Amino acid sequence: MSAPSIPSGDIPDVSCPFCGLVCDDLVVTATGSQLTVRTNGCGLAVTSFGKGSPATVSPRIAGRQVELAAAVAEAARLLRDARQPLIAGLATDVAGARAAAELADRCGGVLDHMNASAAMRNILVLQDTGWITTTYSEVRNRADLLVAVGTDIISRFPRFFERCIANRETLFGSDRACEVIFVGRRLPDGSSIPGVTPRVIDCDVSRLHEAFGVMRALLAGRKLAATGAAGAPLATWRQLLERMQAARYGVAAWAAPDLDFPHAELTVQALCELIKDLGKQSRFSGLPLGGSDGDLTADAVHLWQTGFGSRTSYGSGQPDHDPYHYSTSRLLERGADVLVWISSFNEARVPPATTIPVVVLGRAGMSFEREPAVYIPVGTPGLDHAGHLFRGDRVVALPLRQLRPSSLPSAAEAIAAIQTAL
């Protein structure tokens, strides 16, 4: 099989793997191993593409540089001797997620994504009562109202408003406008939405469930003794409800990592039930924002293969899902005796502190407070090798191209080598 052709010069239509939008319109200039975003790049993309690939980078065993074969052999030895391996991080592409599942099946390990604690706030709702959600394309073409719930969106998804809200032209005309309301969190200082002046409702994000309960009661025509909810007066929530009812195509968006407080899944559930109630008399949908660090990609692969997502164990010989007992933090406290940490997008996402042996398959340039037992530098999908990544609305897996020459293995290749050595 011939080696893939690596483009040079200005490369159009590049997909960016560094947030859940997976924007596919970047223009990137490749000069040897150096990549420079020329057009359509946010700050995150410019920084992440601009980190050069080291000319030489070696695997390490306990801090000592070794050949790849030696690092693979040591990783295999640790897994061979383990009683309960934990394969976590899982920040990789489709091929890497498939390989991680095969490795878990082979050695009886547990799979858990680095973003699972936040993602579970959505998954528990989806499992329990379901939801009504939409896609980026529907938002771009139809939405006339966006309610951002407990998030500023832009911190995690920098080009969301540019790509989905600020556009005037849609499939149905060229005069589209979308009102934006932030609930509980505003845009970062200095940020703006082109052509849009958003409204902000100041309230306590950790008490948003109160507001959604009040709005559901008002929608049902019930009388209320309360004078406010979530730190805002009742009139505020009545006005918001009336605006949501009047929308031709309304959308409520949230980012689960920003709802970082105990039992936040109940807040998500209250919002989703309000969306269902609104949908009985108008068009209203939810938009759970995710997809960063390959979290939705890992879940899509594992759901397809087993019917379960993160926090699934293969220790009994068949998939066993438990969102509580199979969390990384709980297993590191009790049970796991080897941690395999996969992080191929962001060198800052290092493994959590632990005393058990750690095998890291991570982006080149990682530094550690405690040197892992084995460190195998791997390539970044969409830069060092080709791959596929699911977009945050789950409707499409976008192709990633190799943009520069690289001697680094992909996460999938490194895992396959470890499996062969087992």
Secondary structure as UniProt FT lines:
FT   STRAND          9..14
FT   TURN            20..21
FT   STRAND          26..31
FT   TURN            32..33
FT   STRAND          34..39
FT   HELIX           43..50
FT   STRAND          60..61
FT   TURN            62..63
FT   STRAND          64..65
FT   HELIX           68..81
FT   STRAND          85..91
FT   HELIX           94..107
FT   STRAND          110..113
FT   TURN            114..115
FT   HELIX           116..128
FT   HELIX           136..142
FT   STRAND          145..149
FT   TURN            154..156
FT   TURN            158..159
FT   HELIX           160..164
FT   TURN            171..172
FT   STRAND          179..183
FT   TURN            189..190
FT   TURN            194..195
FT   STRAND          199..201
FT   HELIX           205..207
FT   HELIX           208..219
FT   TURN            220..221
FT   STRAND          228..229
FT   TURN            230..231
FT   STRAND          232..233
FT   HELIX           234..246
FT   STRAND          250..255
FT   HELIX           256..258
FT   TURN            262..263
FT   HELIX           264..279
FT   TURN            280..281
FT   STRAND          284..289
FT   HELIX           292..294
FT   HELIX           295..306
FT   STRAND          312..313
FT   TURN            315..316
FT   STRAND          320..321
FT   TURN            323..326
FT   HELIX           328..333
FT   TURN            334..335
FT   STRAND          338..343
FT   TURN            347..348
FT   STRAND          358..363
FT   TURN            364..365
FT   STRAND          374..378
FT   TURN            382..384
FT   STRAND          387..390
FT   TURN            392..393
FT   STRAND          397..400
FT   HELIX           411..421
//
